[in-house]
Amino acid sequence: MGVELLTRDFFDRPADEVAPELLGRVLVHGDVAVRLTEVEAYGLPGEDPASHTYRGRTPRNAVMFGPPGHLYVYFTYGMHYCANLVCLPEGHGSAVLLRAGEIVSGLSEARARRPGAKDRDLARGPARLAVALGIGRPDNGLDMVGNVMAGDPVPQVASGPRTGISTGADTPWRFWIAGDPTVSPYRAHTPRRRNNAATSVQDAPPSS
């Protein structure tokens, strides 16, 4: 029996519809595969103040306006990379942030990239997930159609506010597999002393 791969049409929908259906799916990057257990949806320009596209297209967020199913990778706080999957047709500017997962293949490679981490913590948080998968700046814009496949059915999907967000905090677009130990802990937004400007969750430090 062949592996069921997600088509581009799967991603060609609103991010808040795609996000919960990504749970339990397996994403492959190089020699490592992760079963997604936690994600967050980010909406359209002018509509979702937490999204990188809220104020329109820029060189940084251009990939979010590209074809669905591509990888949007950004560098945050001068330390971490985070990965998103683009949703909706080209030109819209929406994506799903990959927050956490369980390493299901390439465990030795993931452990080498995250030395000292417990197996449940290898991809527990968006930056950790990117490190475990070896995702970095060169992967920005990478077409992931053909690299995300169906997994086992998810027993229960939970939803709630997105993590660390200063605006749009009441939007329940964080989705996770209830009771899964690889899901990152929820943290409300805490303003940084050095910068009082609003910070989107996609710029927030990774949950630990």
Rosetta blueprint (number, residue, H / E / L):
1 M L
2 G L
3 V L
4 E L
5 L E
6 L L
7 T L
8 R H
9 D H
10 F H
11 F H
12 D L
13 R L
14 P L
15 A H
16 D H
17 E H
18 V H
19 A H
20 P H
21 E H
22 L H
23 L L
24 G L
25 R L
26 V E
27 L E
28 V E
29 H E
30 G L
31 D L
32 V E
33 A E
34 V E
35 R E
36 L E
37 T E
38 E E
39 V E
40 E E
41 A E
42 Y E
43 G L
44 L L
45 P L
46 G L
47 E L
48 D L
49 P L
50 A L
51 S L
52 H L
53 T L
54 Y L
55 R L
56 G L
57 R L
58 T L
59 P L
60 R L
61 N L
62 A H
63 V H
64 M H
65 F H
66 G L
67 P L
68 P L
69 G L
70 H E
71 L E
72 Y E
73 V E
74 Y E
75 F E
76 T E
77 Y L
78 G L
79 M L
80 H E
81 Y E
82 C E
83 A E
84 N E
85 L E
86 V E
87 C E
88 L L
89 P L
90 E L
91 G L
92 H L
93 G L
94 S E
95 A E
96 V E
97 L E
98 L E
99 R E
100 A E
101 G E
102 E E
103 I E
104 V E
105 S E
106 G L
107 L H
108 S H
109 E H
110 A H
111 R H
112 A H
113 R H
114 R L
115 P L
116 G L
117 A L
118 K L
119 D H
120 R H
121 D H
122 L L
123 A L
124 R E
125 G L
126 P H
127 A H
128 R H
129 L H
130 A H
131 V H
132 A H
133 L H
134 G L
135 I L
136 G L
137 R H
138 P H
139 D H
140 N L
141 G L
142 L L
143 D E
144 M L
145 V L
146 G L
147 N L
148 V E
149 M E
150 A L
151 G L
152 D L
153 P L
154 V L
155 P L
156 Q L
157 V E
158 A E
159 S E
160 G E
161 P L
162 R L
163 T L
164 G L
165 I L
166 S L
167 T L
168 G L
169 A L
170 D L
171 T L
172 P L
173 W L
174 R E
175 F E
176 W E
177 I E
178 A L
179 G L
180 D L
181 P L
182 T L
183 V L
184 S L
185 P L
186 Y L
187 R L
188 A L
189 H L
190 T L
191 P L
192 R E
193 R L
194 R L
195 N E
196 N L
197 A L
198 A L
199 T L
200 S L
201 V H
202 Q H
203 D H
204 A L
205 P L
206 P L
207 S L
208 S L
